[in-house]
Amino acid sequence: MFGRAAQQQKQIETLQAHIRRLENLVDELGARAGVSDAELLRLRDQVGPRLPEESRRLVAEGKPIQAIKAYRIHTGAGLKEAKDAIDQYRAGQG
């Protein structure tokens, strides 16, 4: 990548890292306050859906691997982040 494309990619990566840090902070604050993972997921969904609709549909169809792939495509997340998001969503459904 050269010039502007490289600069934009760096900005995207910086924003993604910042979002991950903020999500980790929310998780930590929730844990310290005694808020369950399921409740945090519900609260996040009230603010705005955390998972793309396609990922939600695929989870409902019992296709977690495809849901992870869809999550990565829609969000630009890495494999671990996507898997963690899908796993957390699945755990909150039970």
Summary of the structure (lengths in Angstrom):
residues: 94
radius of gyration: 14.7
end to end distance: 43.7
largest distance: 47.4
contacts: 230
relative contact order: 0.11
helix: 81%
strand: 0%
